[in-house]
Amino acid sequence: MMTSSSDFKTRLDALSRERGFSLFGVADITGIRGGFNLDPETTARFPRAVSLGKRLLDSVIDDIPDHPTQLYFHHYRQINFFLDREALTLADRIQEWGFQAFPIAASQILDWDKQTAHVPHKKIGELAGLGWMGRSNLLVNPRYGARFRLVSILTDLPLEPDHPLDEDCGECMQCLKTCPAGAIKERRQDFDHIGCYEQLKAFRKQGYVSQFICGVCIKACPGREKERR
């Protein structure tokens, strides 16, 4: 018996929840895959991407002061390990169904100065309806705010794509107020990438963590679920 597109999507969504993912969405990437840092022949095989998110622990994020901590760094790495391992599990299942799947590492920067990776996970997540791009240059989810991380699986599995959310940060300026670099501006388009990166280098030089991470703007964006508590 042939399985429909909706059946595949329902099964994959359910499996992602069983494996511990917090967010699941499907993006039509035909309009953006030309900008991926992958071989064009590779990207041409994949019209869809499954975007998967894992929620960060509030207890760890709330412990961040005005700089990254070693405990946050450890949490960050463990979440990345989870994302990569479980994306491989789902990709393997897609292959068992007779289709191609190409999991992309959750955190593998190719050029720190330009802050580019193999694929733009945040853009894929936006197309998959997982959130909108916030002033902080982070994907913001209605429920979790910016407190989650993403991984992507490119695939030719015939999945009905989701649609971007028609939402934004509104009047919220919390991340702008707390950014230690002053890189976040009122207009999202004015985000200072260079200023942000320079602050990450300063944190590393000061010995807080050994990788270019911060977490302060993530702390400032807890999502509506926590706001209601």
Secondary structure, DSSP 4 states (H G I P E B T S, - for coil): -PPPHHHHHHHHHHHHHHTT-SEEEEEE-TTTGGGSSS-HHHHTT-SEEEEEEEEPPHHHHTT--SS--HHHHHHHHHHHHHHHHHHHHHHHHHHHTT--EEEE-SS-EEETTTTEESS-HHHHHHHTTS-EE-TTSSEEBTTTBT-EEEEEEEE-S--------S---TT--HHHHH-TT----SSGGG--HHHHHHHHHHHHHTTS-SSS---HHHHT---HHHHT-
